[in-house]
């Protein structure tokens, strides 16, 4: 279900895990109990058109790639997309 989903795309590297942690933090601050999918399969990542990881996909939209977002940056994105 692409409806309400949050995905971290990446090979499971340290940066991917940092991004996932920031996303978890942001979701809990907003009281959104969305599970985070960690997509490590390269074919699935490529299907999103993402060339550099880690990438963040919120509700089916790629909102960031190639950088580790801070919690407040993730908060802004979540509010923009779901606000």
N, C-alpha and C positions, 0 to 999 in steps of 0.2 A: 504494500500500500504506500504509494508516494504521497498520500494525503498529508499526514502530519508525521514527518520522519526527519531525523537528523542523522547524517552519516558523516563519518570521518573517513576519508580515502587516503590510504597510505600503507606502506609495507610493514607497518608495525614498528617503525623506527622511533627513536627517542622523541623527535619533533612531533610525530603523529600522536604519541602518548601525551605530550604536553598540550597539544591542541585539544585532545579528547578531555583532558582534565579541566581545561578552561571552559569547554562547552558544558561539561557536567555542572561546574560551578554556576555558570550563567543560567542554566535551566533551573537549578534549584533556587536561585535568587528570584526567578520569575514564577516559581511554583509550577513549572511545566514538567510533568512527569513523563517526558518523552524518552524512550530508550534510544541510546546511541548505538548505531550499527558501525562497527569498524570494518570497513571493506578493504581487504588486503589482496584480493584477486585482481591481477593486473588487467585482465580483459574487462572486468566490470568497471575498473577505474577508467580505462581507455574509452569505454562506452559513454562516459560522461564528458568526454573530450578533454579530460584533464591530463596535462603533460607533466606538471610538476606537483609533487606532493610535499607536505600534507595538504589536502583539500577539504573543504567543508561544504556539505550539501544540506540545505534546509528545505524541507517540503519539495524535494525534486529539483531545486535550483542550486547550481553551483555558485556559492557566494564568495568563495575565497580559494585561492590555490597558491602553493609554493611558499606559504608563510605560516608561522605559528601566531595565531591571534591571541591577544590578551583577553581576559574575561570580559572587560568592559567593551571591547570591540565586538565580541560575540553577543553581548547584551544588546548593543545597538542594532546589530543585524537581525536578531530575533524579534525585537520590537518593530523594526521596519517591515519585516516580512509578515509577522503575525499580528502586528498592532492594527 
